[in-house]
Amino acid sequence: MAIKAERVPVREQDPKVRATNFDEVCLGYNKEEAMEEATRCLNCKNPKCVKGCPVGINIPGFIAKVKEGDIEGAAQVISLASSLPSVCGRVCPQESQCEGQCIVGIKNDPVSIGKLERFVGDWSRENGVNCCEKEEANGIKVAVVGSGPSGLACAGDLARKGYDVTIFEAFHEAGGVLTYGIPEFRLPKKEVVQSEINNIKNLGVKIETNVVIGRTITIDELIDEEGFEAIFIGSGAGLPSFMGIPGENANGVVSANEYLTRVNLMKAYDDSYDTPINIGKKAAIIGGGNVAMDAARTALRLGSESYIVYRRSEKELPARVEEVHHAKEEGIVFHTLTNPKEILVDENGNVRGMVCVKMELGEPDESGRRRPIEIPGSEFEMEVDTVIMSLGTRPNPLIADTTKGLEVNKRRCLVVDEGGLTSKEAVYAGGDAVTGAATVISAMGAGKTAAASIDAYLKEKHSK
């Protein structure tokens, strides 16, 4: 039977409707659609898609189960490598990872691996499938700092191996960027994130919230006084960057991190909550990554006209193609090859506008992308009352500054070896705290790598 050239389409909310609500945009496959899409997989003997997955899911294996209609079997296959299938199926950049390596995609649409993973995860949740098998408890205590993707992946793998794992989370809700960063319309919190966190808890993992490592208690105290024999630092990269241009301290200028955190954790999307957030009538979002798209689409839903301001061309946008497509469908206006020079401030200290300059692209820079260059005399004013900076993030230095012997690089990221070991014995790290802001799935991969290293270290220690 010939492979269908086009993937099975995924149902979505109408753009005009979804631009006014925070309900999930993509509605996913039903069982019949998933089984039909699964028939497009060639079940390659040398599956390049698996090599493209940072956590190494047996992709042909789980898709073969979906094709047979054995969704519980597919869930069991995925669970051997990933604890967060419903999350990853929604937010991972499959087009540049697993689907980017799909052989079917050479001549046709690649197999919709992400949507199939999402379907399996959702079906498992709705049908009470339990993939929480674990080894006998060994009583060895391991601490995990941060309950984001890397911390959850590390904690889940260690718990399965019988370790006594405690996660320490600075916020009042677990989930890290899954909870406070990614908007509800892309990743539902209660149905999806909380459910997958509960799966981790069902393995015996304890989560202590409102604990700021480096302030409430230090890494050294966890080891010396609390009896933890190994620690994984997955504290993320939550420190925002700004441009350093005039007017940046005005009322109405905010980082995308803070904006999205207030909307998600403080429920600004719910009219019954009185969230302290500046909504504004016209919002400019500076940047072109996924976080910029999230902030722009969130501002739109809260009632602002919403503009993306990006200094390179649309071709260089680092955001996922799907996110850019959805943003345009919803009415986000893109000002590419445009860069802010100054934020204009009124007599009350509020944003009243922004001076921008047009750009052109020169030779490639160290990132491999063509360098943006100002076009002389092209300055113009943009009428806005809110400016949201989405220029990347870096790790908070608190943990490094309060831990003896913990090496960081010039970007204040923790330095680790290939197994995730830091410069301090028994202390491992991974995810954005090591790499700077990156993807959910790469953070999970780092957490899994560190879990394997911690397991090997502790087994060797206790065999002596």
C-alpha positions in Angstrom: 0.0 0.0 0.0 1.4 3.4 -1.0 2.1 5.9 1.8 -0.2 8.9 1.8 1.8 12.0 0.9 0.0 14.3 3.3 -0.3 13.9 7.0 -3.8 13.6 8.6 -4.8 17.2 9.4 -5.2 18.2 13.0 -8.4 19.9 14.2 -7.9 23.4 15.6 -10.1 26.2 17.0 -11.1 28.8 14.5 -8.5 31.7 14.6 -11.1 34.4 15.2 -12.6 32.5 18.1 -9.4 31.4 19.8 -8.0 34.9 19.7 -10.6 35.8 22.3 -10.1 32.9 24.7 -7.4 30.9 26.5 -8.7 27.4 25.5 -6.3 25.1 23.7 -5.7 26.0 20.1 -4.9 22.5 18.8 -7.5 19.9 19.5 -5.4 16.8 18.6 -6.2 13.5 17.0 -8.9 11.1 17.9 -8.2 7.3 17.9 -9.3 6.8 14.3 -7.2 9.8 13.0 -4.2 8.6 15.1 -4.4 5.1 13.7 -4.7 6.4 10.1 -1.6 8.7 10.6 0.3 5.8 12.1 0.0 3.9 8.8 2.3 6.4 7.2 5.3 5.3 9.3 7.7 3.0 7.4 9.0 1.4 10.6 12.6 1.9 9.4 15.3 -0.6 10.4 17.6 2.4 11.1 15.2 4.9 12.5 16.7 8.4 12.2 13.8 9.9 14.1 15.0 8.2 17.3 18.4 9.8 16.9 16.7 13.1 16.5 14.8 12.7 19.8 16.8 14.0 22.8 15.3 11.4 25.2 15.5 8.6 22.7 11.9 7.4 22.5 11.4 4.3 20.4 9.3 6.1 17.9 8.7 3.4 15.4 7.8 1.0 18.3 5.1 3.2 19.8 3.7 4.2 16.4 3.4 0.5 15.5 1.3 0.0 18.6 -0.9 3.0 17.6 -1.3 1.5 14.2 -2.6 -1.7 15.8 -5.0 0.2 18.0 -3.0 -0.8 21.1 -2.7 2.6 22.7 -1.9 1.3 26.2 1.0 -0.6 24.6 2.1 2.6 22.9 2.1 4.4 26.2 4.3 1.6 27.8 6.8 2.1 25.0 7.0 5.9 25.4 7.2 5.6 29.2 10.5 3.8 29.0 12.0 7.0 27.8 9.7 9.9 28.7 7.6 10.9 31.7 5.9 13.8 29.9 4.4 12.6 26.6 1.3 15.0 26.6 3.7 17.9 27.3 6.3 17.0 24.7 3.7 16.2 22.1 2.4 19.8 22.4 5.5 22.0 22.8 8.6 20.2 21.4 10.0 21.4 18.1 9.5 18.1 16.3 10.0 19.7 13.0 13.7 20.2 13.8 14.1 17.0 15.8 12.3 13.7 15.3 10.1 14.8 12.4 13.0 16.6 10.8 14.8 13.2 10.5 11.8 11.3 9.2 12.5 9.4 6.0 8.9 9.9 4.8 9.5 13.6 5.0 12.1 13.5 2.2 9.4 13.4 -0.5 6.2 13.9 1.5 4.9 15.3 4.8 6.9 13.7 7.6 4.9 11.5 10.0 3.1 13.6 12.6 5.2 12.1 15.5 4.4 14.9 17.9 0.7 14.7 17.5 0.8 10.9 17.8 2.8 11.2 21.1 0.3 13.8 22.4 -2.6 11.5 21.5 -1.0 8.5 23.4 -0.3 10.7 26.4 -3.8 12.2 26.5 -5.5 8.8 25.9 -3.5 7.3 28.8 -4.6 10.1 31.1 -8.2 9.8 30.1 -8.2 6.0 30.5 -6.2 5.8 33.7 -3.2 3.9 32.3 -0.4 3.5 34.8 3.2 3.3 33.6 4.7 3.8 37.0 6.7 0.6 37.5 9.7 1.0 39.8 12.4 -0.9 41.5 12.5 -1.7 45.2 13.3 1.3 47.5 16.9 1.6 48.4 16.6 4.4 51.0 19.2 6.6 49.3 18.2 10.3 49.4 18.7 12.4 46.2 17.6 16.1 46.0 16.5 17.8 42.8 16.5 21.6 42.5 13.7 22.8 40.3 10.5 21.1 39.1 10.8 22.0 35.4 11.3 19.6 32.6 14.9 18.6 33.5 14.1 18.2 37.2 11.0 16.2 36.6 12.8 13.9 34.1 15.7 13.3 36.5 13.4 12.8 39.5 11.2 10.3 37.6 14.1 8.2 36.3 15.8 8.1 39.8 12.5 7.2 41.5 12.0 4.3 39.1 15.4 3.0 40.2 14.3 3.1 43.9 15.8 6.3 45.1 14.2 8.5 47.7 13.8 11.7 45.7 12.7 15.2 46.9 12.2 18.1 44.5 12.7 21.6 45.8 10.7 24.2 43.9 11.0 28.0 44.4 7.5 28.9 43.3 4.2 27.9 45.0 3.3 25.5 42.1 5.4 22.8 40.6 6.2 22.5 36.9 8.7 25.3 36.2 8.4 26.8 32.7 5.6 24.3 31.9 3.5 26.0 34.6 4.5 29.6 34.6 6.0 30.1 31.1 4.0 28.4 28.4 0.4 29.8 28.0 -2.7 27.9 28.7 -3.8 27.9 25.1 -0.7 25.9 24.2 -0.3 23.8 27.3 -3.3 23.3 29.6 -2.1 23.4 33.2 -4.7 21.3 35.1 -5.5 18.7 32.5 -2.0 18.1 31.2 0.8 19.6 33.3 -0.6 18.7 36.7 -1.6 15.2 35.5 2.0 14.5 34.4 3.4 15.9 37.6 1.1 13.6 39.5 2.5 10.7 37.5 5.9 11.7 38.9 4.5 11.9 42.4 3.0 8.4 42.0 6.5 7.1 41.7 7.1 8.4 45.2 8.8 11.7 44.4 8.1 14.4 47.0 7.8 18.0 45.9 8.5 20.8 48.4 7.3 24.2 47.1 8.3 27.7 48.2 11.9 26.6 48.8 14.5 28.9 47.3 17.8 27.0 47.1 20.5 29.4 48.1 18.2 31.4 50.3 15.9 29.0 52.2 18.6 26.4 52.3 21.9 25.9 50.4 23.2 23.1 48.4 26.0 22.5 51.0 23.4 22.3 53.8 21.3 19.7 51.8 24.4 17.5 51.6 26.0 18.2 55.1 22.9 18.5 57.2 19.9 16.9 55.4 21.6 13.7 54.3 21.2 13.9 50.5 23.9 11.9 48.8 23.5 13.5 45.4 21.9 16.6 44.0 20.7 17.5 40.6 20.3 21.3 39.8 17.6 21.9 37.2 16.9 25.5 38.2 16.4 26.8 34.7 17.3 30.2 33.3 14.8 32.8 34.6 16.8 35.9 34.6 15.6 38.1 31.7 17.7 40.2 29.4 17.0 43.8 28.4 18.3 46.1 25.6 19.8 48.9 27.6 18.1 51.6 25.6 16.7 54.9 26.8 13.2 54.7 28.5 13.5 51.0 29.4 12.6 51.8 33.0 9.3 53.3 32.1 6.0 52.0 33.4 4.7 49.5 30.9 8.0 47.9 30.0 8.2 44.3 31.3 10.1 41.1 30.5 8.2 38.3 28.7 9.1 36.1 31.7 7.4 38.3 34.2 4.4 38.9 31.9 3.8 35.2 31.2 4.3 34.3 34.9 1.7 36.8 36.0 -0.8 35.5 33.4 -0.2 31.9 34.2 0.5 31.7 38.0 -1.6 34.7 38.9 -4.4 33.8 36.4 -4.7 37.1 34.6 -6.7 35.2 31.9 -9.5 34.6 34.5 -11.8 37.6 35.0 -12.5 36.4 38.6 -8.8 37.2 39.5 -7.6 40.7 40.2 -4.1 40.2 38.7 -1.7 43.1 38.9 -0.7 43.3 35.2 -0.5 46.1 32.7 -2.6 45.0 29.7 -2.5 48.2 27.6 -4.1 48.8 24.2 -1.1 48.4 21.9 1.8 46.0 22.9 5.1 45.6 21.2 6.9 42.4 21.8 10.7 42.6 21.1 12.1 39.3 19.9 11.3 36.5 17.6 11.4 33.2 19.6 8.7 31.0 20.9 8.5 33.1 24.1 7.9 36.2 22.1 5.1 34.4 20.2 3.6 33.3 23.5 3.7 36.8 24.9 2.3 38.4 21.8 -0.6 35.9 21.5 -1.3 36.3 25.3 -1.4 40.1 25.0 -3.8 39.8 22.1 -6.1 37.6 24.2 -6.0 40.1 27.0 -7.3 42.8 24.7 -4.2 44.5 23.2 -3.3 45.0 19.6 -0.1 43.0 19.4 3.0 43.5 17.4 6.2 41.4 17.0 9.3 43.6 16.5 12.3 41.6 15.3 15.5 42.9 13.9 16.1 40.1 11.4 13.9 38.9 8.5 11.0 36.4 8.9 13.3 33.7 7.5 15.5 34.0 10.6 12.7 33.9 13.2 13.8 31.3 15.8 10.2 30.5 16.8 8.6 27.3 15.6 6.9 27.6 12.2 3.6 26.4 13.7 3.7 29.2 16.4 4.4 31.9 13.8 1.6 30.5 11.6 -0.9 30.5 14.5 0.2 34.0 15.5 -0.4 35.4 12.0 -3.8 33.6 11.8 -4.9 35.3 15.0 -4.0 38.8 13.8 -0.5 39.4 15.3 1.3 42.1 13.2 5.0 41.3 12.4 7.5 44.2 12.0 10.6 42.3 10.9 13.9 44.0 10.0 13.0 46.5 12.7 14.8 47.3 15.9 13.9 49.6 18.9 16.2 52.5 19.6 14.3 54.3 22.4 11.2 53.9 24.4 9.2 57.2 24.6 7.9 58.2 28.0 5.1 60.6 29.0 5.1 63.1 31.9 3.7 60.4 34.2 6.5 57.9 33.5 4.4 55.7 31.3 5.2 54.3 27.8 3.7 56.4 25.1 5.6 55.0 22.1 8.8 53.6 20.7 11.4 54.9 18.2 12.5 52.1 15.9 15.0 51.9 13.0 14.7 49.7 9.9 17.4 47.1 9.4 19.0 45.2 6.5 20.9 41.9 6.6 24.7 41.8 6.1 27.2 39.0 6.4 26.6 36.0 8.8 27.7 36.5 12.4 28.9 33.9 15.0 25.4 32.4 15.2 25.5 31.7 11.5 22.6 34.1 10.8 23.1 37.2 8.7 24.0 40.2 10.9 21.3 42.9 11.1 22.6 46.4 10.1 20.8 49.7 10.7 19.6 51.6 7.6 20.7 55.3 8.1 17.8 57.8 8.3 15.1 55.1 8.6 14.0 55.9 12.1 10.2 56.1 12.8 7.9 56.2 15.8 5.6 53.3 16.7 2.5 54.1 18.8 2.5 51.6 21.7 1.8 51.7 25.5 3.3 48.4 26.5 6.7 46.9 25.6 7.4 43.3 26.4 11.1 42.3 26.1 11.7 38.7 24.9 15.4 38.7 24.3 16.5 35.5 26.0 17.3 34.6 29.6 20.2 33.4 31.7 20.5 31.5 35.0 20.0 33.3 38.3 23.4 33.4 40.0 22.0 32.7 43.5 22.8 29.0 43.6 26.3 29.4 42.2 27.0 32.3 44.6 26.0 30.3 47.6 27.6 27.0 46.8 31.3 26.3 47.5 33.3 25.0 44.5 30.6 25.3 41.9 32.1 26.5 38.6 30.2 28.7 36.1 31.1 30.1 32.7 31.1 33.7 31.6 27.4 33.5 31.0 26.9 32.4 34.6 25.8 28.9 33.4 26.9 25.9 35.4 29.8 24.0 33.9 29.2 20.2 33.6 30.9 17.2 32.0 29.2 14.9 29.4 27.4 13.1 32.3 26.1 16.3 33.9 28.6 16.3 36.8 29.5 19.8 38.0 32.9 20.8 39.5 31.5 19.7 42.9 31.4 16.1 43.8 27.9 14.5 43.9 26.3 17.6 42.4 25.0 17.4 38.9 23.1 19.8 36.7 21.3 20.1 33.4 18.8 22.0 31.3 18.7 25.7 31.0 20.8 26.2 34.1 23.7 24.7 32.0 22.8 25.7 28.4 20.8 28.9 28.9 17.3 29.0 27.5 16.6 26.0 25.3 13.8 23.5 24.6 11.7 21.4 27.0 12.8 18.2 25.4 16.5 19.0 25.5 16.2 19.9 29.2 14.5 16.5 29.7 17.3 14.8 27.9 19.8 16.5 30.2 17.8 15.4 33.2 17.8 11.8 32.0 21.5 11.8 31.3 22.2 13.2 34.8 19.9 10.6 36.4 21.9 7.8 34.8 25.2 9.4 36.0 23.8 9.8 39.6 22.7 6.2 39.6 26.1 4.9 38.5 27.9 7.2 41.1 25.7 6.1 44.0 25.9 2.4 43.1 29.7 2.6 43.0 29.7 4.5 46.3 27.6 2.0 48.1 29.4 -1.0 46.6 32.6 -0.1 48.4 
